[in-house]
């Protein structure tokens, strides 16, 4: 080894800060900036040496602790070079702080240095941190909040690539429950040179803005399962109480001192089934505020997200579960979905597939009225988390969750096809949610997914109108009156979906106000009025003009618009449904323009009774089996739990059909086809008109 020679030091930017601290003990705060301990000394030191030098990186604080006089020097930027400080003590006097920036030449502009003085060194450090954050555009963090994130440096160092980054993002999303990272950081490896942050190297073919813009939609989340629900059971703290009083004031209502007591919130003055607007007005008011508060909070959050993103995005939320929550639709605040859809703050609603109708042979379905989503020009994301036969119930060694699930591979395939057909026919988006992992495993299931993806790509852009002649009609105003603390609330919405899925004809769910739009009711021959308990005089007038006509049949359940929003008017039941309130059995009344059926006890409604009623109303029956049917002008699907030959009857203009999973084409005779179903099965047809082999889709 050759003996090294002394060489002149490479010149760089140097400066010094003159100080004069004469005291037996000097206070020193120093740091290191190499992600490892380069000096064993602590950050806080008391200097007593006669003469010496004391280094620090990025920032240094010196001072006289007896007289509380301190000086801070710190680098505000590090675009081209780190900054190194050295405190110099001579003859027990601290005389200067040397400043060195090794990557900057003597004549070049240096990194920005901040010098502060004060009586509290901690406050100086806070001021310095704020100045650096402000210069870097970093927003203040909440000290009490434990921010979790992922940083590329500790695995890739400077060698990270765009592909590495994307793969890790995908892994974080897949395992979000175990690793709930809120931020991700690319720490070096993106730029061509330290400080040249706008120049990317060859491992990053696209700008980060392009990567970020691939995120087309965001889901503002809330609650224990990302769903926007008030889980207070009607309770209210300080801020909710203040908001309630402000809400009452804005609407010109009496302003209370507090929210209603539980005893008043839980009153149901009419037969212990409905809230009476005359005696329970305070309760009705408060529960409507609960839904309004959830809606307003979603809007505020969504508007902030949209502003923060600063570009065109889509926003969606889990909300509007009026078809599913039973009694909880009032308590959990899910009745303001029309206001939310009308606001423009969100672009789509999301919900899991209905939990009660997931079994093979049932009709699946949505928790939100699709007619209302369409009325406001919004979209819907159908979350399919139906448990397959191989789903993983063991969340940990200590936690096992037992759920209803499909029983074998055949049920998995038939169930997945049912949900896809339902989504395509109703023009929704679709999300296969592999919750906790293990939902989709076998080669046959993956082959089925591949085939469904082919069909999705072919038909998802189609906007053929629906063929449903039956509508389940729900109403948030009426639903707000329902006793949500007693058993049986599900009979007004959720249980009716189960029955309607078995009449052998397609149906869809709408809100009452959807039918008040001009011409909206014309396509329906049979309406099930499930919760139409409250009609103002204006809504009653529009009902008569736009719904009660066209020869259609209207089935009123329990009570026909008996509340006008001020009091109960039992005479309305005879006026609207043709018979007095409480009349036993199923009653039919013929009017000049329409027919009504009345059934006071919805739990007495059966599939045979309902099937005969829709048949009498002139609804086209597609199958005599009590099984789900979905259809629009181009596509139709049939689902069954049991195999065997079934006679399927199509609308008169349809002359041929193609079963899309098998690719087989069938010519119809007398508009009918006898089809051999597997056990279980979902068959999916494209409908054709005309007599030629190449007859086009039915429109």
C-alpha positions in Angstrom: 0.0 0.0 0.0 1.4 3.4 -1.0 1.6 6.1 1.6 -1.1 8.6 0.8 -0.1 12.2 0.3 -1.6 15.2 1.7 -3.9 16.9 -0.8 -5.7 20.2 -0.8 -9.3 20.0 0.4 -12.0 20.2 -2.3 -13.4 23.7 -2.0 -17.0 24.0 -1.0 -19.4 26.5 0.5 -18.3 27.5 4.0 -19.5 30.2 6.4 -19.5 30.9 10.1 -21.9 32.4 12.6 -20.2 34.5 15.2 -21.4 33.9 18.8 -20.0 34.9 22.2 -21.1 32.6 25.0 -18.9 32.8 28.1 -20.2 30.3 30.7 -18.8 27.3 32.5 -21.4 25.1 30.9 -22.7 25.5 27.3 -26.0 23.9 26.2 -25.8 21.9 22.9 -28.5 20.3 20.9 -27.1 18.3 17.9 -28.5 15.8 15.4 -27.4 13.2 12.8 -28.8 12.7 9.4 -27.6 9.3 8.1 -30.4 7.1 9.4 -27.8 5.5 11.7 -26.0 6.5 14.9 -22.7 8.1 13.8 -21.9 9.5 17.2 -22.7 7.9 20.6 -23.3 11.2 22.3 -26.9 12.1 23.1 -28.7 14.9 21.3 -28.6 17.1 24.4 -25.2 17.8 25.9 -23.6 20.1 28.5 -20.2 21.4 27.2 -17.6 22.0 29.9 -14.4 21.4 27.8 -11.8 24.2 27.8 -11.4 24.0 24.0 -13.2 21.6 21.5 -15.4 21.3 18.5 -18.9 19.8 18.4 -20.5 18.7 15.1 -24.2 18.5 14.1 -26.1 17.9 10.9 -29.1 19.8 9.6 -29.7 21.9 12.8 -27.8 22.9 15.9 -28.8 24.8 19.1 -26.3 26.4 21.5 -26.9 28.5 24.5 -26.5 29.7 28.1 -28.9 27.6 30.2 -28.4 29.8 33.3 -29.7 32.9 31.6 -32.0 31.2 29.1 -30.4 32.5 26.0 -30.3 30.2 23.0 -29.4 30.3 19.3 -30.6 27.9 16.6 -29.0 27.5 13.2 -30.7 25.1 10.7 -30.9 24.3 7.1 -34.3 25.0 5.6 -33.5 23.3 2.2 -31.5 20.4 1.1 -32.0 20.4 -2.6 -28.4 20.0 -3.6 -26.5 19.4 -0.4 -26.7 18.5 3.2 -25.6 21.1 5.7 -23.1 20.4 8.5 -22.6 22.6 11.6 -19.7 22.7 14.1 -19.8 24.6 17.3 -16.3 25.9 18.3 -15.3 26.5 21.9 -12.1 28.4 22.7 -10.8 29.1 26.2 -14.2 28.3 27.8 -15.9 30.7 25.4 -18.2 29.5 22.6 -17.1 31.7 19.8 -18.6 30.5 16.5 -20.6 28.0 14.5 -19.0 26.8 11.3 -21.3 26.0 8.4 -20.3 23.6 5.6 -22.2 22.4 2.5 -19.9 19.9 0.7 -21.9 19.6 -2.5 -22.0 23.3 -3.3 -19.1 25.3 -4.7 -17.7 28.4 -3.0 -19.3 30.8 -5.5 -22.6 29.0 -5.8 -25.9 30.0 -4.0 -26.0 28.0 -0.8 -28.9 26.0 0.8 -31.1 28.3 2.8 -30.0 28.7 6.5 -32.4 29.9 9.2 -31.0 31.6 12.4 -33.3 32.0 15.4 -32.7 33.3 19.0 -34.9 33.0 22.0 -35.3 32.0 25.7 -36.7 28.5 25.1 -34.7 26.1 22.9 -37.8 23.9 22.5 -39.8 26.7 21.0 -36.9 27.5 18.6 -36.9 23.9 17.4 -40.7 24.1 16.8 -40.3 27.3 14.8 -37.5 25.7 12.8 -39.7 22.7 12.0 -42.6 24.9 11.0 -40.3 26.9 8.7 -38.9 23.7 7.0 -42.4 22.3 6.6 -43.7 25.6 5.1 -40.8 25.7 2.7 -41.4 22.1 1.6 -45.2 22.5 1.4 -45.7 19.9 4.1 -49.0 20.3 6.0 -48.8 20.0 9.9 -49.3 16.6 11.3 -51.3 15.8 14.4 -48.8 14.7 17.1 -51.3 12.4 18.7 -52.0 10.6 15.5 -50.0 7.5 14.6 -49.5 7.8 10.9 -48.8 4.5 9.1 -47.2 4.3 5.8 -44.9 2.5 3.4 -41.4 3.8 2.3 -39.5 2.3 -0.6 -36.1 3.2 0.8 -35.7 0.4 3.3 -36.0 -2.4 0.7 -35.0 -0.8 -2.6 -32.8 2.1 -1.6 -32.1 4.0 -4.9 -32.9 1.1 -7.2 -36.7 1.3 -6.9 -38.6 1.2 -10.2 -42.2 2.1 -11.3 -43.0 -1.6 -11.5 -41.7 -2.2 -7.9 -43.8 0.7 -6.7 -47.0 -0.5 -8.4 -46.5 -4.1 -7.2 -46.2 -2.9 -3.6 -49.2 -0.7 -3.9 -51.2 -3.7 -5.1 -49.9 -5.8 -2.2 -50.9 -3.1 0.3 -54.4 -2.9 -1.1 -54.7 -6.7 -1.0 -53.6 -6.9 2.6 -55.1 -3.6 3.8 -56.7 -5.0 6.9 -53.3 -6.3 8.1 -51.3 -3.3 6.9 -53.5 -0.3 6.9 -51.0 2.1 5.3 -52.3 5.6 4.8 -49.4 7.1 2.8 -46.7 5.7 0.6 -43.4 7.4 0.0 -40.9 7.0 -2.9 -37.7 7.8 -1.0 -34.9 8.3 -3.6 -34.5 6.3 -6.8 -37.0 8.3 -8.9 -35.0 11.3 -9.9 -31.9 11.5 -12.1 -29.9 13.4 -9.4 -30.3 14.4 -5.8 -32.5 17.5 -5.9 -33.7 17.2 -9.5 -37.1 15.9 -8.4 -38.9 16.8 -11.6 -36.5 14.7 -13.8 -37.2 11.0 -13.6 -34.8 8.2 -14.5 -35.1 5.3 -17.0 -36.8 3.1 -14.4 -39.8 5.5 -14.3 -41.1 5.7 -17.8 -44.2 7.6 -16.7 -44.5 10.7 -14.5 -46.0 10.2 -11.0 -48.9 12.3 -12.1 -49.8 9.7 -14.7 -49.5 6.9 -12.1 -51.8 8.9 -9.8 -54.3 9.6 -12.5 -54.9 5.9 -12.9 -56.9 6.2 -9.7 -60.2 7.1 -11.4 -62.4 6.8 -8.3 -62.3 7.2 -4.6 -64.5 5.8 -1.8 -64.8 8.1 1.2 -65.2 5.6 4.0 -66.8 5.8 7.5 -67.7 3.5 10.3 -66.5 0.0 11.3 -67.0 -1.4 7.8 -66.5 1.7 5.6 -70.3 2.2 5.6 -71.9 5.6 6.4 -74.1 4.7 9.4 -75.0 6.5 12.6 -74.2 3.9 15.3 -75.2 5.9 18.3 -78.7 4.3 18.6 -80.2 7.8 18.6 -77.8 9.2 21.3 -76.1 12.5 20.8 -73.1 14.3 22.3 -72.4 18.0 22.4 -71.7 18.5 18.7 -74.5 16.4 17.4 -76.9 18.2 19.7 -75.7 21.6 18.5 -76.1 20.4 14.9 -79.7 19.3 15.6 -80.7 22.6 17.1 -79.1 24.4 14.1 -81.0 22.1 11.7 -84.3 22.8 13.4 -83.5 26.5 13.2 -82.7 26.4 9.5 -86.0 24.6 8.8 -88.1 27.0 10.8 -89.0 24.3 13.3 -89.2 24.6 17.1 -85.6 24.7 18.5 -85.3 22.2 21.4 -82.9 22.4 24.3 -81.7 18.9 23.6 -82.4 15.8 21.4 -85.5 13.8 22.4 -85.1 11.4 25.3 -84.9 7.7 24.5 -88.5 7.2 25.8 -89.8 9.8 23.3 -87.6 8.6 20.4 -89.0 5.1 20.8 -92.7 6.0 20.8 -95.0 4.6 18.1 -98.4 6.2 18.5 -100.2 4.3 15.8 -100.7 0.6 16.7 -97.2 0.4 18.0 -96.3 0.1 14.3 -96.0 3.6 13.0 -95.0 7.0 14.5 -98.0 9.3 14.7 -97.2 12.8 13.4 -99.6 14.3 15.9 -98.1 12.7 19.0 -94.6 11.7 17.8 -93.7 14.7 15.8 -90.5 15.4 17.9 -89.3 11.8 17.3 -90.0 11.9 13.6 -88.2 15.2 13.3 -85.1 13.9 15.1 -84.9 10.7 13.1 -85.2 12.6 9.8 -82.4 14.8 11.1 -80.3 11.7 11.7 -80.4 10.7 8.1 -79.9 14.3 7.0 -76.8 14.6 9.2 -75.3 11.4 7.6 -76.1 12.8 4.2 -74.6 16.2 4.9 -71.4 14.7 6.4 -70.9 12.6 3.3 -71.4 15.6 1.1 -68.9 17.7 3.1 -66.3 14.9 3.1 -66.8 14.2 -0.6 -66.5 17.8 -1.6 -63.2 18.1 0.3 -61.9 15.0 -1.4 -62.8 16.4 -4.8 -61.2 19.7 -4.0 -58.1 18.1 -2.7 -57.6 15.9 -5.7 -57.9 18.9 -8.0 -58.9 16.9 -11.1 -61.8 14.9 -12.6 -62.5 11.9 -10.4 -65.5 9.8 -9.4 -66.6 9.4 -5.7 -68.8 6.7 -4.3 -70.0 5.8 -0.8 -71.7 2.9 1.0 -75.1 4.3 1.7 -78.9 4.1 1.0 -79.6 0.6 2.3 -83.4 1.0 2.6 -84.0 -2.4 1.1 -81.9 -4.3 3.6 -81.5 -2.7 7.0 -85.0 -3.5 8.3 -85.6 -1.6 11.5 -82.1 -0.1 11.4 -82.8 2.1 8.3 -84.1 4.8 10.6 -81.6 4.5 13.4 -78.6 4.3 11.2 -79.6 7.3 9.1 -80.0 5.6 5.6 -83.1 7.4 4.5 -81.6 10.6 2.9 -80.3 8.7 -0.2 -82.4 10.8 -2.6 -81.0 14.1 -1.2 -77.5 12.7 -1.6 -78.0 11.5 -5.2 -79.5 14.8 -6.1 -76.6 16.8 -4.5 -74.0 15.9 -7.1 -71.4 15.3 -4.4 -71.1 11.6 -5.2 -71.2 9.8 -8.5 -72.1 6.3 -7.4 -73.5 4.3 -4.5 -72.1 1.0 -3.3 -73.6 -1.8 -1.2 -72.9 -5.5 -0.7 -75.3 -7.9 -2.3 -78.3 -8.3 0.0 -77.4 -10.6 2.8 -80.8 -12.3 3.2 -81.2 -13.6 -0.4 -77.7 -15.0 -1.1 -78.6 -18.7 -1.0 -78.6 -20.6 -4.2 -82.1 -20.5 -5.5 -82.7 -17.0 -4.1 -82.5 -13.9 -6.3 -79.5 -12.0 -4.7 -80.1 -8.3 -5.3 -79.2 -4.8 -4.3 -79.7 -2.8 -1.1 -80.5 0.4 -2.9 -83.5 1.1 -5.2 -81.9 1.1 -8.7 -84.8 3.2 -10.2 -83.7 6.1 -7.9 -80.0 5.7 -8.9 -81.1 6.0 -12.6 -83.4 8.9 -12.0 -80.5 11.0 -10.8 -78.1 9.8 -13.5 -75.8 8.1 -11.0 -74.1 4.8 -11.0 -74.0 1.8 -8.7 -71.2 -0.6 -7.6 -72.4 -4.0 -6.7 -70.1 -5.5 -4.2 -70.1 -9.3 -4.4 -68.7 -10.7 -1.2 -71.0 -13.7 -1.1 -69.1 -16.4 0.8 -68.0 -19.3 -1.5 -67.6 -22.8 -0.2 -63.8 -22.3 0.3 -63.9 -18.8 1.9 -61.6 -18.4 4.9 -63.6 -18.0 8.2 -60.5 -17.9 10.4 -59.4 -14.3 10.7 -56.8 -15.3 13.3 -56.1 -18.2 15.6 -58.5 -16.6 18.1 -61.2 -15.3 15.7 -63.5 -17.4 13.6 -66.6 -16.0 11.9 -69.3 -18.3 10.8 -71.4 -17.1 7.8 -74.0 -18.6 5.5 -72.0 -19.7 2.4 -72.4 -21.6 -0.8 -71.8 -25.3 -0.4 -69.6 -26.5 -3.3 -67.9 -25.5 -6.5 -71.1 -25.9 -8.5 -72.9 -23.5 -6.2 -70.0 -21.0 -6.4 -70.3 -20.9 -10.2 -74.1 -20.7 -10.4 -74.1 -18.0 -7.7 -71.4 -15.9 -9.4 -73.1 -16.1 -12.7 -76.4 -15.0 -11.0 -74.7 -11.9 -9.6 -73.0 -11.0 -12.9 -76.2 -11.4 -14.9 -78.0 -9.2 -12.4 -75.4 -6.5 -12.7 -75.2 -6.6 -16.5 -79.0 -6.5 -16.9 -79.4 -3.6 -14.4 -76.3 -1.7 -15.8 -74.3 -1.6 -12.6 -70.6 -2.0 -12.0 -69.3 -5.1 -10.3 -66.7 -5.9 -7.7 -65.6 -9.4 -6.8 -64.5 -8.8 -3.2 -62.1 -11.6 -2.0 -62.7 -10.7 1.7 -60.1 -12.3 3.9 -58.8 -14.3 1.0 -59.6 -17.8 -0.3 -62.9 -17.0 -1.9 -61.9 -18.0 -5.4 -59.5 -21.0 -5.7 -60.4 -23.8 -8.1 -59.5 -23.9 -11.8 -63.1 -24.3 -12.7 -64.0 -21.1 -10.8 -61.2 -19.2 -12.5 -62.3 -20.5 -15.9 -65.8 -19.2 -15.0 -64.4 -15.8 -14.0 -62.6 -15.6 -17.4 -65.7 -16.5 -19.3 -67.7 -13.9 -17.3 -65.1 -11.3 -18.0 -65.5 -12.0 -21.8 -69.2 -11.5 -21.5 -68.8 -8.4 -19.3 -66.5 -6.8 -21.9 -69.0 -7.6 -24.6 -72.2 -6.3 -23.0 -71.3 -3.9 -20.2 -71.6 -0.9 -22.5 -75.2 -1.8 -23.6 -77.9 0.4 -22.3 -81.0 -1.6 -23.2 -84.1 -0.6 -21.2 -85.4 -2.9 -18.5 -88.3 -5.3 -19.1 -89.6 -5.4 -15.5 -93.3 -4.8 -15.4 -93.3 -5.1 -11.6 -91.9 -2.5 -9.2 -91.4 -2.7 -5.5 -92.1 0.9 -4.4 -90.5 2.2 -1.2 -90.5 5.6 0.4 -88.1 7.2 2.9 -90.8 9.5 4.3 -93.0 6.5 5.1 -90.1 4.3 6.2 -89.2 7.0 8.8 -92.5 6.2 10.6 -91.9 2.5 11.0 -91.3 0.9 14.4 -87.7 -0.1 14.1 -87.5 -1.6 17.5 -90.0 -4.3 17.0 -89.7 -7.5 15.1 -91.3 -7.5 11.7 -89.9 -4.3 10.1 -88.4 -6.4 7.4 -91.8 -7.4 6.1 -92.2 -4.0 4.5 -89.1 -4.2 2.2 -86.6 -7.0 2.5 -89.0 -9.9 2.7 -91.0 -8.6 -0.3 -87.8 -8.8 -2.4 -87.6 -12.5 -1.6 -91.3 -13.0 -2.6 -91.0 -11.0 -5.8 -87.9 -13.0 -6.9 -90.1 -16.1 -7.0 -93.1 -15.0 -9.1 -91.4 -16.0 -12.4 -91.1 -12.5 -13.8 -88.5 -9.7 -13.3 -89.0 -6.8 -10.9 -87.1 -3.8 -9.9 -87.1 -1.5 -6.8 -87.9 2.2 -7.1 -88.7 5.0 -4.7 -92.2 6.6 -4.7 -90.9 9.9 -6.0 -89.3 8.2 -9.0 -92.8 7.4 -10.2 -93.9 11.0 -9.9 -91.6 11.9 -12.9 -93.6 12.3 -16.1 -94.1 9.0 -17.8 -92.1 7.0 -15.2 -94.9 4.7 -14.2 -96.1 3.8 -17.7 -93.9 0.7 -18.1 -95.2 -1.0 -14.9 -98.3 -3.1 -14.8 -98.0 -4.1 -11.1 -96.8 -1.9 -8.2 -96.2 -3.1 -4.7 -96.6 -0.1 -2.3 -94.4 -1.3 0.6 -94.0 1.8 2.8 -96.2 4.5 1.3 -97.6 5.6 4.7 -97.2 9.4 4.4 -98.4 11.5 1.5 -98.6 15.3 1.6 -101.5 16.9 -0.2 -99.1 17.7 -3.1 -97.7 14.2 -3.4 -101.2 12.8 -3.2 -102.3 15.0 -6.1 -99.3 13.9 -8.2 -100.0 10.3 -7.3 -103.5 10.6 -8.8 -102.2 12.3 -11.9 -99.2 10.1 -12.7 -99.5 6.7 -11.0 -103.1 5.8 -10.4 -104.0 5.1 -14.0 -103.0 3.2 -17.1 -104.9 0.1 -16.1 -102.2 -0.9 -13.7 -102.7 -2.7 -10.4 -101.4 -1.2 -7.1 -101.0 -3.5 -4.1 -101.2 -1.4 -0.9 -99.6 -3.0 2.2 -100.7 -2.3 5.8 -101.8 1.3 5.4 -102.5 3.4 2.3 -101.0 6.9 2.8 -102.8 7.5 6.1 -100.5 10.2 7.3 -100.5 13.7 5.7 -97.4 14.7 7.7 -99.6 16.4 10.3 -102.0 13.7 11.5 -103.3 10.3 10.8 -106.3 10.2 8.5 -107.7 6.6 8.4 -110.3 7.6 5.8 -107.5 7.8 3.3 -107.2 4.0 3.4 -110.6 3.6 1.8 -110.0 6.6 -0.5 -106.8 5.1 -1.9 -107.0 1.3 -1.4 -110.8 1.0 -1.7 -111.5 -0.6 1.8 -111.2 0.6 5.4 -107.9 0.3 7.2 -107.5 -3.2 8.8 -109.8 -5.0 6.4 -108.7 -8.7 6.7 -107.4 -10.7 3.8 -106.6 -9.5 0.2 -109.2 -7.1 -1.1 -109.6 -6.0 -4.7 -111.2 -2.7 -5.8 -111.8 -1.8 -9.5 -111.5 1.9 -10.5 -112.1 3.4 -13.9 -108.3 3.9 -14.5 -106.7 1.3 -12.3 -107.1 -1.5 -9.8 -106.1 -1.7 -6.2 -105.3 -4.6 -3.9 -105.1 -4.2 -0.1 -103.5 -6.5 2.4 -103.2 -5.2 6.0 -100.8 -7.9 7.1 -97.9 -8.1 4.7 -96.7 -11.3 6.4 -99.8 -13.1 4.9 -98.5 -12.5 1.4 -97.3 -15.7 -0.3 -95.7 -16.5 -3.6 -98.8 -18.2 -5.0 -101.0 -15.2 -4.0 -98.5 -12.8 -5.5 -98.0 -14.8 -8.7 -101.8 -14.9 -9.3 -102.1 -11.1 -8.6 -99.3 -10.2 -11.1 -100.7 -12.6 -13.7 -104.2 -11.0 -13.3 -102.5 -7.6 -13.8 -101.3 -8.7 -17.3 -97.6 -9.2 -16.3 -95.7 -11.6 -18.6 -94.7 -14.7 -16.7 -91.4 -16.0 -18.0 -91.3 -19.3 -16.0 -93.8 -21.2 -13.9 -91.0 -22.2 -11.5 -90.8 -20.1 -8.3 -87.3 -18.9 -9.3 -85.6 -15.6 -10.0 -85.8 -14.0 -13.5 -83.8 -10.9 -14.6 -84.4 -9.3 -18.0 -83.9 -6.2 -20.1 -84.6 -5.6 -23.8 -81.5 -7.5 -24.9 -80.6 -10.0 -22.1 -82.4 -12.4 -19.8 -81.2 -14.7 -17.0 -82.8 -17.5 -15.1 -81.4 -19.0 -11.8 -82.4 -22.2 -10.1 -81.3 -24.4 -7.2 -82.6 -27.6 -8.8 -82.0 -29.1 -12.2 -84.4 -30.5 -14.8 -86.3 -29.3 -17.8 -88.1 -26.0 -17.5 -90.4 -24.3 -19.9 -89.3 -20.7 -20.5 -91.7 -18.3 -22.2 -90.3 -15.1 -23.8 -92.0 -11.9 -24.9 -93.8 -12.2 -28.3 -91.2 -10.3 -30.3 -88.4 -12.6 -29.3 -88.0 -15.4 -31.9 -84.6 -16.9 -30.8 -82.2 -16.8 -27.9 -78.5 -17.6 -27.5 -77.3 -19.0 -24.2 -74.1 -17.0 -23.6 -72.1 -19.3 -21.3 -72.4 -22.2 -23.8 -72.8 -20.2 -27.0 -75.8 -22.4 -28.1 -78.6 -20.7 -30.1 -82.2 -21.8 -29.7 -85.1 -21.0 -32.1 -88.3 -20.5 -30.2 -91.6 -22.2 -30.9 -94.7 -20.3 -29.7 -92.3 -18.0 -28.0 -91.2 -20.8 -25.7 -88.2 -23.0 -25.0 -87.8 -26.1 -22.9 -84.4 -25.8 -21.4 -82.4 -28.5 -19.4 -81.1 -26.9 -16.3 -78.2 -28.3 -14.2 -78.3 -28.5 -10.4 -77.8 -25.7 -9.6 -77.6 -23.4 -12.6 -77.8 -19.8 -13.9 -78.5 -19.5 -17.7 -77.9 -16.2 -19.5 -79.6 -15.5 -22.8 -79.2 -12.9 -25.5 -82.6 -12.2 -27.1 -83.1 -12.1 -30.9 -85.9 -10.9 -33.0 -86.7 -11.7 -36.7 -86.9 -15.1 -38.4 -83.4 -15.3 -39.9 -80.5 -17.1 -38.4 -78.8 -13.8 -37.8 -81.8 -12.1 -36.2 -80.7 -9.1 -34.2 -81.1 -8.5 -30.5 -84.6 -7.7 -29.3 -85.1 -4.0 -28.6 
